[in-house]
Amino acid sequence: MDAQKNLPMEKRYNMFPTRGPINTSHVMFTTNDGKVQVNVEDGGIPSMLAPAVGAALRVLEDKINHDKFMQQLNGAWFSQTLPDFQQWFPLTPDPSNPTRFQTEDEMLSTPFVEDKFLQNVFYFNCMGTDDSTGVFSLKSDPFDFGKPKLDLKFTDNPASQRVYKMTEEIIKAMAEAMGGRYVPWFTWQGFQNHKLVTVHPLGGCPMGNSPAEGVVNTKGQVFRVDSAAPAKPVYDNLYVMDASI
């Protein structure tokens, strides 16, 4: 969001999201029925990504810019040539240009540059628990018939789940309270429509003593529920090793 879009000049202050850790504070929200919990954090951005993020925001907030940028991308795809993105990403080093001998980090070290790109931008990082409607299955790989691949499908449209609707309502209200204007992530609205981005998915694969209690045992082995069980209680060489447990 542009955190100070609607604030008068005398009330504006610097955000500087390129400084410090990825987040420094958070607030938890719970619905009245207790079924949905959302944790909202502030988000930091590495200084080297500031030009790209600033350019993306400019493209998203203006339809003319958006259409022009998409035309350039389409042209690059069909012509297989790299267009001049200087108008979108002006802070890239260029040895042939004496005014751009600096690295990205050096270019972003001055207040002017940071002010230009991200001083008035506030990022929301949000966490919540979805409805766990994803189903993993093994399917043949058309490029390697000897090795099946793991396939994930959802039984519903995850973006329509209540947790995401509540999350957007919360951050819209927070943006308004801060005097800013809410700008959704570009895969949610802009370049795609309600495409979710999960940085680090957690949970969804409980541990238990049997298939009645969980998906995996204490070693991360996946329980069998087919005709081979109980003689073979777990799948051979199939382990879950991430934070979904």
C-alpha positions, 0 to 999 in steps of 0.5 A: 500500500501507499501508506501516506497517499491520503495524508496531508504533507504536514502529517507525513513521515518516513517509512524506510521499509528497506532498513532493518529486518524483514518484520519488527511487529505484528498484530493478531485478529480473530473472528467473533466465532473464533474460526479464523485467525489472521496474523498481520506483520509489517514487511521489509524489502531488500534495498537491491529490490527497491527499484523493481518493487517501486516499478511494479507499484507504479505499473499496478496503480495506473491502467495506462502504465499497466497496459503499456508494460504488458504490451512490452512483455508480450512483445518481448515474449513473441520477438524473443528479444529483451526490450529496454525496461529503463523506464520501469527499472531506472536504477540498474548499473550501466558501465556505458553510462557515467551516471550509473557506475554505482551498484544497486546498493550504492544507488539506494543509499541516498535519501533521494533514491529511497524517497523516490521508490519506497519511502511511503510504502508499507508492506503487509505480511499476513499469516492464517490457516486455510481449509486444507483442501489440497490433495497430494497424489502420485502421477506419472511424469510424461518426461520420465515414465520411471519416476512418478511425480507428486501432484497437488490439486485442490477440491475448491478454489482456495482464494475463495476461502474465508481466511483470505477474504478476512485477511483482505478486509483487515489490511484494507481497513488498516491501510485506510486507518493509516491514511493510505491506499490499499494496493493488492499484490500483483498476482492477486489483482493486476497481472493475475486474478486471485492467485495466491502466493505462500512464502513458507507453507506450514502445517497440514500434515499431522503426526500420529500413531496411525492413519486415524490420527495423522498422515505420518509417524514420528519418523515422517513416514507416510501411513498406508490406507490401501490393501497393503496395510496393515502388513505394510503400515507405511510407504517405502521411501516416502517421507515428509520432511518439511514444516507441514508436520 
